[in-house]
Amino acid sequence: MLTLENKMIPDNFDYDKLVALSIEAHQKFKKIRPLTIGQASRISGVNPSDIQILMVFIGR
């Protein structure tokens, strides 16, 4: 969990690129704009699969 807390999401990250996200996660990520993967994982309505997709794109 500590590594997720430290993994930053770029400020200008384009969530529209993540077409595999659930609709709810996409909407919440765009509204809340989490700073880290850990913060994104604590958003209500975001599934672990949404976090995995986000991590794959952040890791690129």
All heavy atoms as TSV, in Angstrom:
chain	resi	resn	atom	element	x	y	z
A	1	MET	N	N	0.820	-1.203	0.000
A	1	MET	CA	C	0.000	0.000	0.000
A	1	MET	C	C	0.858	1.257	0.000
A	1	MET	O	O	0.457	2.263	-0.568
A	1	MET	CB	C	-0.926	0.006	1.213
A	1	MET	CG	C	-2.073	-0.958	1.136
A	1	MET	SD	S	-3.076	-0.730	-0.312
A	1	MET	CE	C	-4.215	0.482	0.243
A	2	LEU	N	N	2.012	1.183	0.622
A	2	LEU	CA	C	2.884	2.354	0.662
A	2	LEU	C	C	3.347	2.748	-0.731
A	2	LEU	O	O	3.442	3.937	-1.051
A	2	LEU	CB	C	4.091	2.092	1.566
A	2	LEU	CG	C	5.006	3.286	1.827
A	2	LEU	CD1	C	4.229	4.430	2.446
A	2	LEU	CD2	C	6.152	2.880	2.732
A	3	THR	N	N	3.615	1.768	-1.586
A	3	THR	CA	C	4.044	2.097	-2.946
A	3	THR	C	C	2.912	2.766	-3.722
A	3	THR	O	O	3.172	3.632	-4.556
A	3	THR	CB	C	4.511	0.846	-3.709
A	3	THR	OG1	O	3.483	-0.135	-3.673
A	3	THR	CG2	C	5.776	0.282	-3.133
A	4	LEU	N	N	1.665	2.379	-3.443
A	4	LEU	CA	C	0.539	3.033	-4.107
A	4	LEU	C	C	0.389	4.476	-3.650
A	4	LEU	O	O	0.021	5.346	-4.423
A	4	LEU	CB	C	-0.762	2.279	-3.841
A	4	LEU	CG	C	-0.874	0.879	-4.414
A	4	LEU	CD1	C	-2.223	0.266	-4.039
A	4	LEU	CD2	C	-0.705	0.883	-5.909
A	5	GLU	N	N	0.669	4.729	-2.378
A	5	GLU	CA	C	0.586	6.093	-1.858
A	5	GLU	C	C	1.635	6.997	-2.485
A	5	GLU	O	O	1.404	8.187	-2.668
A	5	GLU	CB	C	0.760	6.113	-0.337
A	5	GLU	CG	C	-0.472	5.827	0.430
A	5	GLU	CD	C	-1.651	6.722	0.094
A	5	GLU	OE1	O	-1.494	7.944	-0.086
A	5	GLU	OE2	O	-2.754	6.181	0.001
A	6	ASN	N	N	2.783	6.435	-2.815
A	6	ASN	CA	C	3.874	7.236	-3.350
A	6	ASN	C	C	3.857	7.358	-4.864
A	6	ASN	O	O	4.598	8.161	-5.411
A	6	ASN	CB	C	5.217	6.654	-2.906
A	6	ASN	CG	C	5.395	6.760	-1.404
A	6	ASN	OD1	O	4.870	7.665	-0.774
A	6	ASN	ND2	N	6.117	5.833	-0.827
A	7	LYS	N	N	3.040	6.575	-5.544
A	7	LYS	CA	C	2.988	6.616	-7.011
A	7	LYS	C	C	2.107	7.781	-7.444
A	7	LYS	O	O	0.885	7.742	-7.319
A	7	LYS	CB	C	2.448	5.284	-7.550
A	7	LYS	CG	C	2.479	5.187	-9.040
A	7	LYS	CD	C	3.909	5.106	-9.537
A	7	LYS	CE	C	3.895	4.862	-11.033
A	7	LYS	NZ	N	5.187	4.854	-11.605
A	8	MET	N	N	2.749	8.829	-7.941
A	8	MET	CA	C	2.045	10.053	-8.308
A	8	MET	C	C	1.367	9.918	-9.671
A	8	MET	O	O	1.865	9.238	-10.556
A	8	MET	CB	C	3.017	11.235	-8.357
A	8	MET	CG	C	3.703	11.521	-7.032
A	8	MET	SD	S	2.558	12.013	-5.734
A	8	MET	CE	C	2.106	13.634	-6.285
A	9	ILE	N	N	0.230	10.585	-9.809
A	9	ILE	CA	C	-0.478	10.692	-11.080
A	9	ILE	C	C	-0.160	12.086	-11.621
A	9	ILE	O	O	-0.359	13.076	-10.914
A	9	ILE	CB	C	-2.000	10.529	-10.891
A	9	ILE	CG1	C	-2.323	9.161	-10.284
A	9	ILE	CG2	C	-2.728	10.717	-12.214
A	9	ILE	CD1	C	-3.777	8.990	-9.881
A	10	PRO	N	N	0.340	12.178	-12.839
A	10	PRO	CA	C	0.673	13.508	-13.387
A	10	PRO	C	C	-0.539	14.446	-13.382
A	10	PRO	O	O	-1.679	14.009	-13.592
A	10	PRO	CB	C	1.102	13.197	-14.830
A	10	PRO	CG	C	1.478	11.761	-14.828
A	10	PRO	CD	C	0.627	11.101	-13.777
A	11	ASP	N	N	-0.282	15.729	-13.127
A	11	ASP	CA	C	-1.358	16.722	-13.068
A	11	ASP	C	C	-2.144	16.796	-14.369
A	11	ASP	O	O	-3.343	17.019	-14.358
A	11	ASP	CB	C	-0.792	18.109	-12.759
A	11	ASP	CG	C	-0.252	18.205	-11.348
A	11	ASP	OD1	O	-0.693	17.421	-10.487
A	11	ASP	OD2	O	0.606	19.070	-11.120
A	12	ASN	N	N	-1.462	16.613	-15.473
A	12	ASN	CA	C	-2.107	16.762	-16.778
A	12	ASN	C	C	-2.542	15.416	-17.367
A	12	ASN	O	O	-2.745	15.316	-18.575
A	12	ASN	CB	C	-1.172	17.473	-17.741
A	12	ASN	CG	C	0.127	16.713	-17.952
A	12	ASN	OD1	O	0.439	15.781	-17.234
A	12	ASN	ND2	N	0.887	17.139	-18.936
A	13	PHE	N	N	-2.692	14.399	-16.526
A	13	PHE	CA	C	-3.055	13.068	-17.012
A	13	PHE	C	C	-4.428	13.105	-17.671
A	13	PHE	O	O	-5.382	13.651	-17.120
A	13	PHE	CB	C	-3.054	12.058	-15.862
A	13	PHE	CG	C	-3.215	10.641	-16.332
A	13	PHE	CD1	C	-2.160	9.963	-16.904
A	13	PHE	CD2	C	-4.434	10.000	-16.226
A	13	PHE	CE1	C	-2.306	8.660	-17.351
A	13	PHE	CE2	C	-4.589	8.700	-16.663
A	13	PHE	CZ	C	-3.526	8.029	-17.232
A	14	ASP	N	N	-4.528	12.534	-18.874
A	14	ASP	CA	C	-5.764	12.539	-19.652
A	14	ASP	C	C	-6.527	11.243	-19.397
A	14	ASP	O	O	-6.200	10.196	-19.943
A	14	ASP	CB	C	-5.429	12.689	-21.130
A	14	ASP	CG	C	-6.668	12.816	-21.993
A	14	ASP	OD1	O	-7.779	12.961	-21.441
A	14	ASP	OD2	O	-6.517	12.788	-23.229
A	15	TYR	N	N	-7.549	11.316	-18.562
A	15	TYR	CA	C	-8.348	10.137	-18.224
A	15	TYR	C	C	-9.183	9.651	-19.408
A	15	TYR	O	O	-9.674	8.535	-19.393
A	15	TYR	CB	C	-9.241	10.416	-17.012
A	15	TYR	CG	C	-8.447	10.590	-15.744
A	15	TYR	CD1	C	-8.188	11.852	-15.230
A	15	TYR	CD2	C	-7.936	9.490	-15.065
A	15	TYR	CE1	C	-7.456	12.006	-14.068
A	15	TYR	CE2	C	-7.197	9.633	-13.908
A	15	TYR	CZ	C	-6.960	10.893	-13.424
A	15	TYR	OH	O	-6.228	11.050	-12.284
A	16	ASP	N	N	-9.339	10.480	-20.422
A	16	ASP	CA	C	-10.089	10.062	-21.608
A	16	ASP	C	C	-9.358	8.970	-22.380
A	16	ASP	O	O	-9.965	8.253	-23.163
A	16	ASP	CB	C	-10.357	11.257	-22.519
A	16	ASP	CG	C	-11.321	12.245	-21.889
A	16	ASP	OD1	O	-12.209	11.803	-21.134
A	16	ASP	OD2	O	-11.177	13.454	-22.133
A	17	LYS	N	N	-8.058	8.824	-22.174
A	17	LYS	CA	C	-7.281	7.758	-22.814
A	17	LYS	C	C	-7.640	6.382	-22.260
A	17	LYS	O	O	-7.400	5.373	-22.906
A	17	LYS	CB	C	-5.784	7.977	-22.597
A	17	LYS	CG	C	-5.208	9.161	-23.300
A	17	LYS	CD	C	-3.735	9.240	-23.005
A	17	LYS	CE	C	-3.104	10.499	-23.547
A	17	LYS	NZ	N	-1.685	10.581	-23.181
A	18	LEU	N	N	-8.182	6.341	-21.064
A	18	LEU	CA	C	-8.471	5.079	-20.389
A	18	LEU	C	C	-9.876	4.604	-20.745
A	18	LEU	O	O	-10.809	4.689	-19.949
A	18	LEU	CB	C	-8.329	5.244	-18.871
A	18	LEU	CG	C	-6.991	5.776	-18.380
A	18	LEU	CD1	C	-7.001	5.920	-16.876
A	18	LEU	CD2	C	-5.865	4.872	-18.818
A	19	VAL	N	N	-10.024	4.078	-21.937
A	19	VAL	CA	C	-11.349	3.655	-22.403
A	19	VAL	C	C	-11.849	2.410	-21.683
A	19	VAL	O	O	-13.042	2.125	-21.700
A	19	VAL	CB	C	-11.354	3.428	-23.930
A	19	VAL	CG1	C	-11.119	4.735	-24.651
A	19	VAL	CG2	C	-10.339	2.392	-24.333
A	20	ALA	N	N	-10.963	1.658	-21.042
A	20	ALA	CA	C	-11.360	0.427	-20.352
A	20	ALA	C	C	-11.897	0.679	-18.945
A	20	ALA	O	O	-12.395	-0.242	-18.308
A	20	ALA	CB	C	-10.180	-0.535	-20.287
A	21	LEU	N	N	-11.824	1.910	-18.458
A	21	LEU	CA	C	-12.340	2.227	-17.124
A	21	LEU	C	C	-13.860	2.126	-17.091
A	21	LEU	O	O	-14.528	2.359	-18.099
A	21	LEU	CB	C	-11.978	3.662	-16.734
A	21	LEU	CG	C	-10.577	3.964	-16.256
A	21	LEU	CD1	C	-10.467	5.447	-15.946
A	21	LEU	CD2	C	-10.199	3.150	-15.064
A	22	SER	N	N	-14.379	1.827	-15.906
A	22	SER	CA	C	-15.828	1.886	-15.741
A	22	SER	C	C	-16.262	3.346	-15.879
A	22	SER	O	O	-15.472	4.268	-15.647
A	22	SER	CB	C	-16.244	1.330	-14.379
A	22	SER	OG	O	-15.799	2.182	-13.343
A	23	ILE	N	N	-17.498	3.534	-16.257
A	23	ILE	CA	C	-18.010	4.898	-16.452
A	23	ILE	C	C	-17.937	5.687	-15.149
A	23	ILE	O	O	-17.538	6.848	-15.134
A	23	ILE	CB	C	-19.450	4.861	-16.998
A	23	ILE	CG1	C	-19.448	4.277	-18.412
A	23	ILE	CG2	C	-20.081	6.248	-16.998
A	23	ILE	CD1	C	-20.823	3.976	-18.960
A	24	GLU	N	N	-18.292	5.038	-14.053
A	24	GLU	CA	C	-18.281	5.712	-12.755
A	24	GLU	C	C	-16.867	6.136	-12.356
A	24	GLU	O	O	-16.653	7.261	-11.913
A	24	GLU	CB	C	-18.881	4.810	-11.680
A	24	GLU	CG	C	-19.011	5.487	-10.330
A	24	GLU	CD	C	-19.728	4.629	-9.305
A	24	GLU	OE1	O	-19.957	3.440	-9.560
A	24	GLU	OE2	O	-20.037	5.162	-8.240
A	25	ALA	N	N	-15.889	5.257	-12.539
A	25	ALA	CA	C	-14.509	5.592	-12.193
A	25	ALA	C	C	-14.002	6.722	-13.076
A	25	ALA	O	O	-13.333	7.642	-12.592
A	25	ALA	CB	C	-13.622	4.363	-12.350
A	26	HIS	N	N	-14.317	6.673	-14.351
A	26	HIS	CA	C	-13.890	7.727	-15.278
A	26	HIS	C	C	-14.420	9.085	-14.826
A	26	HIS	O	O	-13.676	10.067	-14.764
A	26	HIS	CB	C	-14.383	7.383	-16.689
A	26	HIS	CG	C	-13.926	8.323	-17.726
A	26	HIS	ND1	N	-14.687	9.377	-18.162
A	26	HIS	CD2	C	-12.767	8.383	-18.427
A	26	HIS	CE1	C	-14.035	10.050	-19.062
A	26	HIS	NE2	N	-12.858	9.465	-19.259
A	27	GLN	N	N	-15.694	9.143	-14.492
A	27	GLN	CA	C	-16.306	10.397	-14.053
A	27	GLN	C	C	-15.690	10.898	-12.756
A	27	GLN	O	O	-15.403	12.092	-12.612
A	27	GLN	CB	C	-17.811	10.213	-13.869
A	27	GLN	CG	C	-18.548	10.000	-15.158
A	27	GLN	CD	C	-20.002	9.623	-14.940
A	27	GLN	OE1	O	-20.413	9.239	-13.838
A	27	GLN	NE2	N	-20.795	9.715	-16.002
A	28	LYS	N	N	-15.460	9.984	-11.823
A	28	LYS	CA	C	-14.921	10.398	-10.524
A	28	LYS	C	C	-13.460	10.826	-10.626
A	28	LYS	O	O	-13.051	11.783	-9.977
A	28	LYS	CB	C	-15.108	9.290	-9.501
A	28	LYS	CG	C	-16.576	9.119	-9.158
A	28	LYS	CD	C	-16.801	8.291	-7.952
A	28	LYS	CE	C	-18.292	8.283	-7.646
A	28	LYS	NZ	N	-18.579	7.633	-6.396
A	29	PHE	N	N	-12.669	10.124	-11.432
A	29	PHE	CA	C	-11.272	10.533	-11.623
A	29	PHE	C	C	-11.193	11.925	-12.234
A	29	PHE	O	O	-10.377	12.746	-11.831
A	29	PHE	CB	C	-10.519	9.545	-12.511
A	29	PHE	CG	C	-10.179	8.235	-11.850
A	29	PHE	CD1	C	-9.908	7.127	-12.618
A	29	PHE	CD2	C	-10.105	8.111	-10.477
A	29	PHE	CE1	C	-9.574	5.913	-12.038
A	29	PHE	CE2	C	-9.780	6.907	-9.873
A	29	PHE	CZ	C	-9.509	5.806	-10.657
A	30	LYS	N	N	-12.040	12.205	-13.215
A	30	LYS	CA	C	-12.012	13.514	-13.861
A	30	LYS	C	C	-12.484	14.615	-12.910
A	30	LYS	O	O	-11.993	15.739	-12.973
A	30	LYS	CB	C	-12.861	13.507	-15.120
A	30	LYS	CG	C	-12.198	12.753	-16.260
A	30	LYS	CD	C	-12.976	12.845	-17.537
A	30	LYS	CE	C	-12.763	14.208	-18.136
A	30	LYS	NZ	N	-13.275	14.326	-19.508
A	31	LYS	N	N	-13.420	14.291	-12.027
A	31	LYS	CA	C	-13.947	15.291	-11.091
A	31	LYS	C	C	-12.988	15.529	-9.928
A	31	LYS	O	O	-12.678	16.663	-9.580
A	31	LYS	CB	C	-15.304	14.840	-10.563
A	31	LYS	CG	C	-15.923	15.809	-9.588
A	31	LYS	CD	C	-17.258	15.332	-9.094
A	31	LYS	CE	C	-17.833	16.316	-8.091
A	31	LYS	NZ	N	-19.098	15.840	-7.539
A	32	ILE	N	N	-12.497	14.445	-9.323
A	32	ILE	CA	C	-11.685	14.547	-8.107
A	32	ILE	C	C	-10.220	14.828	-8.415
A	32	ILE	O	O	-9.546	15.516	-7.659
A	32	ILE	CB	C	-11.853	13.272	-7.257
A	32	ILE	CG1	C	-13.314	13.155	-6.813
A	32	ILE	CG2	C	-10.907	13.262	-6.068
A	32	ILE	CD1	C	-13.669	11.852	-6.144
A	33	ARG	N	N	-9.697	14.307	-9.543
A	33	ARG	CA	C	-8.294	14.459	-9.938
A	33	ARG	C	C	-7.349	14.030	-8.800
A	33	ARG	O	O	-6.622	14.852	-8.227
A	33	ARG	CB	C	-7.967	15.898	-10.348
A	33	ARG	CG	C	-8.839	16.506	-11.416
A	33	ARG	CD	C	-8.649	15.999	-12.770
A	33	ARG	NE	N	-7.294	16.133	-13.268
A	33	ARG	CZ	C	-6.913	15.655	-14.426
A	33	ARG	NH1	N	-7.770	15.026	-15.192
A	33	ARG	NH2	N	-5.679	15.781	-14.831
A	34	PRO	N	N	-7.365	12.729	-8.442
A	34	PRO	CA	C	-6.502	12.260	-7.343
A	34	PRO	C	C	-5.029	12.502	-7.658
A	34	PRO	O	O	-4.610	12.486	-8.821
A	34	PRO	CB	C	-6.818	10.768	-7.268
A	34	PRO	CG	C	-7.353	10.405	-8.606
A	34	PRO	CD	C	-8.056	11.624	-9.109
A	35	LEU	N	N	-4.237	12.729	-6.612
A	35	LEU	CA	C	-2.818	13.014	-6.778
A	35	LEU	C	C	-1.965	11.753	-6.836
A	35	LEU	O	O	-0.899	11.754	-7.434
A	35	LEU	CB	C	-2.325	13.908	-5.637
A	35	LEU	CG	C	-3.012	15.262	-5.522
A	35	LEU	CD1	C	-2.509	15.997	-4.283
A	35	LEU	CD2	C	-2.790	16.084	-6.772
A	36	THR	N	N	-2.446	10.680	-6.165
A	36	THR	CA	C	-1.684	9.432	-6.124
A	36	THR	C	C	-2.611	8.255	-6.433
A	36	THR	O	O	-3.832	8.375	-6.364
A	36	THR	CB	C	-1.056	9.194	-4.741
A	36	THR	OG1	O	-2.097	8.996	-3.784
A	36	THR	CG2	C	-0.153	10.334	-4.306
A	37	ILE	N	N	-1.988	7.109	-6.747
A	37	ILE	CA	C	-2.758	5.884	-6.980
A	37	ILE	C	C	-3.489	5.485	-5.696
A	37	ILE	O	O	-4.635	5.052	-5.730
A	37	ILE	CB	C	-1.827	4.738	-7.445
A	37	ILE	CG1	C	-1.134	5.098	-8.759
A	37	ILE	CG2	C	-2.596	3.437	-7.563
A	37	ILE	CD1	C	-2.005	5.084	-9.971
A	38	GLY	N	N	-2.837	5.653	-4.553
A	38	GLY	CA	C	-3.466	5.325	-3.273
A	38	GLY	C	C	-4.723	6.138	-3.035
A	38	GLY	O	O	-5.738	5.612	-2.582
A	39	GLN	N	N	-4.657	7.420	-3.333
A	39	GLN	CA	C	-5.818	8.283	-3.176
A	39	GLN	C	C	-6.930	7.857	-4.139
A	39	GLN	O	O	-8.089	7.813	-3.766
A	39	GLN	CB	C	-5.422	9.732	-3.426
A	39	GLN	CG	C	-6.504	10.728	-3.136
A	39	GLN	CD	C	-6.058	12.160	-3.378
A	39	GLN	OE1	O	-5.102	12.415	-4.116
A	39	GLN	NE2	N	-6.739	13.097	-2.760
A	40	ALA	N	N	-6.566	7.511	-5.354
A	40	ALA	CA	C	-7.549	7.066	-6.346
A	40	ALA	C	C	-8.235	5.781	-5.889
A	40	ALA	O	O	-9.426	5.594	-6.114
A	40	ALA	CB	C	-6.873	6.852	-7.694
A	41	SER	N	N	-7.488	4.900	-5.234
A	41	SER	CA	C	-8.052	3.623	-4.803
A	41	SER	C	C	-9.066	3.778	-3.672
A	41	SER	O	O	-9.871	2.880	-3.443
A	41	SER	CB	C	-6.943	2.662	-4.376
A	41	SER	OG	O	-6.341	3.094	-3.174
A	42	ARG	N	N	-9.039	4.896	-2.975
A	42	ARG	CA	C	-9.970	5.122	-1.870
A	42	ARG	C	C	-11.252	5.851	-2.289
A	42	ARG	O	O	-12.126	6.090	-1.470
A	42	ARG	CB	C	-9.282	5.897	-0.750
A	42	ARG	CG	C	-8.215	5.089	-0.035
A	42	ARG	CD	C	-7.705	5.806	1.200
A	42	ARG	NE	N	-7.059	7.068	0.902
A	42	ARG	CZ	C	-5.775	7.217	0.582
A	42	ARG	NH1	N	-4.993	6.159	0.497
A	42	ARG	NH2	N	-5.269	8.406	0.341
A	43	ILE	N	N	-11.358	6.189	-3.559
A	43	ILE	CA	C	-12.557	6.878	-4.040
A	43	ILE	C	C	-13.706	5.872	-4.115
A	43	ILE	O	O	-13.554	4.782	-4.671
A	43	ILE	CB	C	-12.305	7.507	-5.428
A	43	ILE	CG1	C	-11.230	8.586	-5.330
A	43	ILE	CG2	C	-13.595	8.092	-5.990
A	43	ILE	CD1	C	-10.794	9.139	-6.674
A	44	SER	N	N	-14.828	6.246	-3.550
A	44	SER	CA	C	-16.004	5.387	-3.564
A	44	SER	C	C	-16.451	5.137	-4.997
A	44	SER	O	O	-16.536	6.056	-5.809
A	44	SER	CB	C	-17.126	6.070	-2.781
A	44	SER	OG	O	-18.309	5.341	-2.896
A	45	GLY	N	N	-16.718	3.869	-5.310
A	45	GLY	CA	C	-17.180	3.514	-6.639
A	45	GLY	C	C	-16.087	3.107	-7.604
A	45	GLY	O	O	-16.372	2.706	-8.720
A	46	VAL	N	N	-14.832	3.220	-7.175
A	46	VAL	CA	C	-13.702	2.825	-8.021
A	46	VAL	C	C	-13.335	1.385	-7.672
A	46	VAL	O	O	-13.086	1.065	-6.511
A	46	VAL	CB	C	-12.499	3.769	-7.817
A	46	VAL	CG1	C	-11.289	3.270	-8.565
A	46	VAL	CG2	C	-12.859	5.176	-8.271
A	47	ASN	N	N	-13.311	0.520	-8.675
A	47	ASN	CA	C	-13.015	-0.905	-8.491
A	47	ASN	C	C	-11.516	-1.166	-8.571
A	47	ASN	O	O	-10.779	-0.389	-9.184
A	47	ASN	CB	C	-13.703	-1.724	-9.584
A	47	ASN	CG	C	-15.193	-1.562	-9.552
A	47	ASN	OD1	O	-15.797	-1.544	-8.489
A	47	ASN	ND2	N	-15.795	-1.430	-10.720
A	48	PRO	N	N	-11.054	-2.267	-7.978
A	48	PRO	CA	C	-9.637	-2.636	-8.105
A	48	PRO	C	C	-9.192	-2.774	-9.568
A	48	PRO	O	O	-8.057	-2.435	-9.903
A	48	PRO	CB	C	-9.545	-3.974	-7.371
A	48	PRO	CG	C	-10.651	-3.924	-6.370
A	48	PRO	CD	C	-11.756	-3.156	-7.054
A	49	SER	N	N	-10.089	-3.214	-10.443
A	49	SER	CA	C	-9.720	-3.329	-11.856
A	49	SER	C	C	-9.473	-1.949	-12.471
A	49	SER	O	O	-8.588	-1.796	-13.326
A	49	SER	CB	C	-10.794	-4.076	-12.637
A	49	SER	OG	O	-12.024	-3.394	-12.571
A	50	ASP	N	N	-10.199	-0.935	-12.025
A	50	ASP	CA	C	-9.968	0.437	-12.500
A	50	ASP	C	C	-8.588	0.926	-12.066
A	50	ASP	O	O	-7.891	1.592	-12.830
A	50	ASP	CB	C	-11.042	1.380	-11.964
A	50	ASP	CG	C	-12.436	1.044	-12.461
A	50	ASP	OD1	O	-12.568	0.679	-13.644
A	50	ASP	OD2	O	-13.385	1.152	-11.656
A	51	ILE	N	N	-8.195	0.574	-10.849
A	51	ILE	CA	C	-6.877	0.970	-10.344
A	51	ILE	C	C	-5.777	0.268	-11.138
A	51	ILE	O	O	-4.763	0.879	-11.482
A	51	ILE	CB	C	-6.753	0.659	-8.829
A	51	ILE	CG1	C	-7.785	1.473	-8.035
A	51	ILE	CG2	C	-5.346	0.930	-8.325
A	51	ILE	CD1	C	-7.651	2.985	-8.197
A	52	GLN	N	N	-5.980	-0.998	-11.461
A	52	GLN	CA	C	-4.992	-1.735	-12.261
A	52	GLN	C	C	-4.814	-1.096	-13.631
A	52	GLN	O	O	-3.684	-0.950	-14.117
A	52	GLN	CB	C	-5.414	-3.198	-12.410
A	52	GLN	CG	C	-5.336	-3.994	-11.130
A	52	GLN	CD	C	-3.913	-4.112	-10.613
A	52	GLN	OE1	O	-2.977	-4.239	-11.391
A	52	GLN	NE2	N	-3.750	-4.044	-9.307
A	53	ILE	N	N	-5.907	-0.716	-14.257
A	53	ILE	CA	C	-5.839	-0.051	-15.565
A	53	ILE	C	C	-5.093	1.267	-15.445
A	53	ILE	O	O	-4.228	1.585	-16.268
A	53	ILE	CB	C	-7.261	0.155	-16.126
A	53	ILE	CG1	C	-7.902	-1.177	-16.450
A	53	ILE	CG2	C	-7.235	1.082	-17.344
A	53	ILE	CD1	C	-9.389	-1.115	-16.686
A	54	LEU	N	N	-5.383	2.032	-14.414
A	54	LEU	CA	C	-4.701	3.299	-14.184
A	54	LEU	C	C	-3.211	3.077	-13.983
A	54	LEU	O	O	-2.377	3.800	-14.535
A	54	LEU	CB	C	-5.328	4.007	-12.978
A	54	LEU	CG	C	-4.762	5.363	-12.594
A	54	LEU	CD1	C	-4.919	6.365	-13.725
A	54	LEU	CD2	C	-5.459	5.871	-11.337
A	55	MET	N	N	-2.852	2.049	-13.202
A	55	MET	CA	C	-1.439	1.764	-12.935
A	55	MET	C	C	-0.691	1.383	-14.208
A	55	MET	O	O	0.460	1.767	-14.390
A	55	MET	CB	C	-1.314	0.655	-11.894
A	55	MET	CG	C	-1.698	1.116	-10.505
A	55	MET	SD	S	-1.709	-0.228	-9.301
A	55	MET	CE	C	-0.045	-0.790	-9.359
A	56	VAL	N	N	-1.333	0.649	-15.094
A	56	VAL	CA	C	-0.691	0.260	-16.359
A	56	VAL	C	C	-0.377	1.499	-17.175
A	56	VAL	O	O	0.730	1.654	-17.699
A	56	VAL	CB	C	-1.597	-0.719	-17.150
A	56	VAL	CG1	C	-1.099	-0.875	-18.579
A	56	VAL	CG2	C	-1.647	-2.060	-16.454
A	57	PHE	N	N	-1.321	2.430	-17.269
A	57	PHE	CA	C	-1.093	3.629	-18.074
A	57	PHE	C	C	-0.112	4.579	-17.416
A	57	PHE	O	O	0.649	5.257	-18.100
A	57	PHE	CB	C	-2.425	4.333	-18.362
A	57	PHE	CG	C	-3.091	3.814	-19.582
A	57	PHE	CD1	C	-3.868	2.674	-19.531
A	57	PHE	CD2	C	-2.935	4.455	-20.803
A	57	PHE	CE1	C	-4.492	2.181	-20.662
A	57	PHE	CE2	C	-3.545	3.977	-21.942
A	57	PHE	CZ	C	-4.314	2.825	-21.874
A	58	ILE	N	N	-0.116	4.668	-16.087
A	58	ILE	CA	C	0.832	5.539	-15.382
A	58	ILE	C	C	2.247	4.986	-15.539
A	58	ILE	O	O	3.193	5.743	-15.688
A	58	ILE	CB	C	0.472	5.640	-13.883
A	58	ILE	CG1	C	-0.879	6.298	-13.702
A	58	ILE	CG2	C	1.544	6.384	-13.098
A	58	ILE	CD1	C	-0.927	7.763	-13.988
A	59	GLY	N	N	2.367	3.664	-15.541
A	59	GLY	CA	C	3.673	3.030	-15.636
A	59	GLY	C	C	4.322	3.170	-16.988
A	59	GLY	O	O	5.516	2.947	-17.150
A	60	ARG	N	N	3.575	3.561	-18.005
A	60	ARG	CA	C	4.130	3.694	-19.352
A	60	ARG	C	C	4.983	4.921	-19.484
A	60	ARG	O	O	4.804	5.906	-18.899
A	60	ARG	CB	C	3.007	3.766	-20.379
A	60	ARG	CG	C	2.322	2.439	-20.525
A	60	ARG	CD	C	1.337	2.506	-21.630
A	60	ARG	NE	N	0.697	1.210	-21.773
A	60	ARG	CZ	C	-0.280	0.968	-22.594
A	60	ARG	NH1	N	-0.763	1.902	-23.347
A	60	ARG	NH2	N	-0.810	-0.215	-22.665
